[in-house]
């Protein structure tokens, strides 16, 4: 509705701690994006910003860090039925189809952003996937903003509580301004 009235939209999505622990983070995020993919005309994607907001991180100070290398694999890959490291069409719709391999204490924010970009490329278009802004919004703090901002697929931040305090917010802005 908002897009039809000429407004820009920030669409937030993210997994709970339970989904994360079960290795279903990316799968849950993709399922949240399906209604957009199914109902949004290609020309409207330019007026949309996506924001990955892991529910387990919001307001907790915990950040989906980039220190753990996490690779997406599908259920069929583990059975040697396909070699896809992105969205495997036969796996779509299975609640246990996608897993994040190698999760330790933190989930790598970049891997979710890259997985979403790959998903959009496959199911919408490479052009939309390249041009859409995908922000990170899970407890952005000054000490995490620099590292997160340097990631290829993280296009900015949706800052919550830290925006209410001048010093941390100005540090986040400074960190964002100093990243490529």
N, C-alpha and C positions, 0 to 999 in steps of 0.2 A: 504494500500500500504506500509506504513512504517513498519508494522510488517512483511510483506513478504520479506522485505529487511534486516531483522535482527535488526531493531531499537526497542527500548522500547518507549512506547507511554503513555503520560499523557492525559487522556480524561477529559475535563472540562465540567461541566454542572451546571445549576442553573436557578432559576426563577427570573422574574422581580418583581419590587415592586407591580405592578398591580396584578400579579399572587399570590403573597404573601398575599396581602390585601384580595383577593377573597378566600383565603384558599386553593389554588391549588398548593402550592409549591411542595409537593411530587409527585403529579400527573404529573406535568410538567417535573420534573426530571426523572420520570419513562419513560415518552414518549421520552425523549432525549436518554435514554439508549436502547430503543427497537431496533434500527438499529444494535447496537453491539450484542445484544442477538440473533437477527435473523441471523446475518452474520458472527459472530466470532466463529471459532471452539474452542471446550473446551480447547484444548492444548495451544491456544494462549493467554488465559486469564492470564497466569503467566507473560506475557510480558507487561501487561497493568496496569496502575495506574489510579484510578478514583479521580477526585478532584471536590468536591462540592463547587461551587463558586456562591453564590447568587448574581445576577447582581446588586441588590439594595445595596449591601454592598461594592462592589469593589471600592476602592479609596475614599470612603466616611468617613471612620473611624467608621462606624456603623458595629457592629459584630452580627452575629446570636448567641445570648448568650444562656447560659444553665440555666438561672434563672426561666424560665417559663416552667411548666410541660405541655407538649403537647402530646396528644394521637391521633393516626391516627384512624379514623373510616371510614367505607365505607357507601355509601348511603343505601345499603341493611340492614346494621346494624340498622340504624335509623328507618327503617321500620320493624325491628324485623324479617327480612328474612334470616339473617345469623349472626354468632357471630364472624366474622373475624375481627381482629385488624391489619391485614396485607393486602396483596393483595387479594382482593375478585375477583375471576375469572369472575363471571357475571358482575362485575362493569367495567372490563377492556374496554377501548375504550370510555367510557362516560366522557365527559369533566367535568362533575360535580360529578363524582363518588367518588373521594377521597377528604376529607377535613381534615384540621388540626384543632382540637377542642381546644379552650382555648387560642388562640393567643391574646396577649396583644400588647406591644410595640415591642417585639423581638421574633423571631422564634427560637426555640431551635435547635441548630445545631446537637446535638446528635440524636434527633428524626428523622431527615432527613437521617443521616448516618445509623441509625438502620433500618429505613424503606427501604433504598436502599439495605442493606445487606440481609434483609428478602426477598425482591423482587428477588435478584440474587439467593438466596437459592431455592426459589420456581421455577424459570424459567430457571435456568442453573443447579446448583448443590449446595448442602450444602458445599462441599469441596471448590469450587470456592468462595462462599460467605465468608467462613472463612479465606481463604488465601489472598484474594485481598486486596490491600492497598487502603483505601478510605481517602483521605486527605481533609482538609478544607482550602479554599483559599479566604474567604471573609473578607478583611481588618484585617488581623492578626496583632495584636499589642502586645507589651510586657505585658500589663496588662490583656489581654484576653488569652494569650498563655498558661498560667499555668492551668486555669480552663478548657479550651477547650482540652488541652492535657491529662487531667485526665479522659476524657470520653472514655468509653469502645469501641466505634465504630469509633472514630476519630484517624486515624493512623499517623497523621503528618500534616504538613502545606505546602501549596504552597504560599510562601511569595512574594508579589509584591513590592509595593513602599517602604515598610519598609526595604527591602533588600538593598536599595540604600544609606541608612544612617547607618554608622558603629555602633553607640551606640544602637539604637533600635533593629537592626538586631542581635547584640551580646546578647542583653537581651532576645530576642525570642529564640535564640539558647540555652542560659542558662536555660530558662524556660522549653524548650523541654527536655533538658538533665536531669532535676530534676523531671520529671514526670515518673510514672511507665510504 
